Amino acid sequence: QVQLVESGGGLVQAGGSLRLSCAASGGTFSTYVMGWFRQAPGQEREFVATISRNCDITYYADSGKGRFTVSRDNTKNTVYLQMNSLKPEDTAVYYCAAKHLTTAQAMRSMTDGMDYWGKGTLVTVSS
């Protein structure tokens, strides 16, 4: 059983930056494709970014391209999401997710069906 715990959310002004972290425990972290998703109030959950097991492949939703960077440290069992130039429309609860039998490419079109989800961390961007 893998447990995922997100941290790093908070209140930031538009144009600011935040770095989210997701610490994993209880499994072999390096065998999971990791992803970040978000859900804004009244909206459906959406894909944000994904990273392959060995860090060589990343994908981003169009909304975050050029502003967000996903990375992972398999020695620390942690995945990160660096978010720059934040906009009010980035306000959402951000979740990390892990899935074993998939690819980073496939995770781009998934908003469900993950093996594990974190409980989320709230990001609020003020205008």
Secondary structure, DSSP 8 states (H G I E B T S, - for coil): --EEEEE--EEEETT--EEEEEEEESS-GGGSEEEEEEE-TTS--EEEEEE-TTSS-EEE-TTTTTTEEEEEETTTTEEEEEE-S--GGG-EEEEEEEESS--HHHHTT-SS--SEE---EEEEEE-
